Structures are given as C-alpha cells and as structure tokens.
Amino acid sequence: MKRDRREFLVAGASGILAACGGGEGGGGKDATNKGAPPAYTKVDPSTAAKVAGKVNYIGPKPARKVIDMSSEETECRRSHGSPVYSEEVVLNGDGMLANAFIYVSAGLEGKAFEPPAAPVKLNQTGCMFRPHVAGVMTGQPLVIANSDPVTHNIHPMPVKNREWNQGQPPGAPEIERVFRFEEIMIPVKCNVHSWMKSYIGVVAHPFFAITGEAGAFELTGLPPGEYTITAWHEKFGTRTAKVTLAPSGAATADFTFDS
C-alpha cells in the first residue's frame, strides 16, 4: 500500500548558513565526519535487566462517559452495536489503570539507541483512534491508517515537534511521519469528529510500555544502572519511581494514582 511519507525536520536560518559554509566558525564540522554512522548503544544480553510493575487507582471510581455520535455520520454510529465510552479513564475490577504510558525518564544519558525500521501504527476505526495511547521512538516511522468509510482529519499537536493536520478520506493511502524530538505526550485529535482523541509518547530509546486492562507493564533489555521510571496518565498526571538494576537483575516499580 502506498504511503504519504513526510519527516518532521526543523531547519533554522543558522542551520542553513552552516550547511552552506556560513555562520560562526566558517565550515562547521570536519567534512571527514560527514556520513559517519551513529554510534548506537548495544546492550549485552547476558547482563540486561528488567523493570516490571502495575499501575493502580485509588479513590471513587470515575464514571465512564458515553460518547455521543448522534449528530455525526450514520457510518460512525452504525459501526458500533453498543454504547461507546470515553477512554480517558479505563479501570478493571481491581482498580488497575489502562492507558498509562511508562518510560525511562532518566538514567540513559549519553546513550543512543537505533530506532526500529518497523513502524508503529495508529488506526482510525469505528470513528475512534486505536490505540488510544501509543509510543514511538524518535526516527521510527509512525503510520496512520483510515479503516472507516468516512473522512478523518488527523491533527497531532506537539510542542517540540512540528504540528500538522491532514485529511484522510476513505481508501486513502496510509500517512507516514517521523518525529525527531522526544515529547511526552503529543495529543492527537480529528478535526472532523470532536470526540476522537489519542496520545503519542515519543522517546529516544526503546524502554517504554503502555498498560493494558490489567494495568501491568514490563521494560526489558535495560543495561545495568540507576533509573527514574515515570508513569504518565492523561487525566491523573505523572508519578515517578527510582530503581537500581544489577547485571541481569530485576526491579519492581508500582505506581498509584488518585483523584
């Protein structure tokens, strides 16, 4: 399937001058360094460690709001045989919280990790974004698809990356984009359907996860060291935990949110 591919590139006037040999210092970096492959960090699998945990919520259980699609296209309503609920707060019977974005927020300074070539996919189906929360590495492709028989208009609203919005009619090619800068989190909306919302976490390493219905997560393949783990939730904010990982070790980081 064809894709509409664009990259989020930021080029200031000073950067353009430097590329042309202008700016302070004359020619910029030594030309012999041009095209040198980046020195990516390789984690020794024999000493790799992991962090696992759960995210729970304490307090009165918020009532999930029913999404009103009555004023929109018949196709949006027809794709659902039962009421559709907001995914802002999704709890199971044990109070475990879904859609929390968990990532290493400190401890990897000075390390660079190669982004996967395989894309992360954000789909529009039933006039909803799937998944509600996604994670992607800087430089990794993000592919947006429209599986609905209606037109959508995808509108990510980053602060550090470039903002864009683009219409995607039924049967249109997938849209492929790349984020260049870390950003927690980027809200995404559809300019056609006001209830459609999603969030994308962009990090420069592969150590992130999104909790499912059980509220559980696991970060594997970490080099030994001391880390800060952060849990983000769209309604309840952030929580942090510090862990120390010995070679081939494991640690637990549980997070509790409240109202």
JOFEN-V692302 format. One line per field, one symbol per residue. psi: psi as a letter, one per 30 degrees, with the letter a starting at -180 (. if undefined). A space follows every 10 residues. Layout:
# JOFEN-V692302
psi->???
This chain:
# JOFEN-V692302
psi->klkjklkjkk jleeeeeefg galkfcgblk fffkgkkkjk kkkjffgkll klalklkkak jkkkkkkjgf gakeeeeffk flkklkgejj kafggkklgk jkljfkfgkf kkkkkkfklk kjljkghlkj leklkklkfk kkkkljglgl kljkikilee lkklkkkjlk gllkkklkkf kkkjljkklk fejffjklkk kjlglgillk kaefgllkjl gklkaklkkk kkkfefblll kklkjlkglk lkjkkkll.
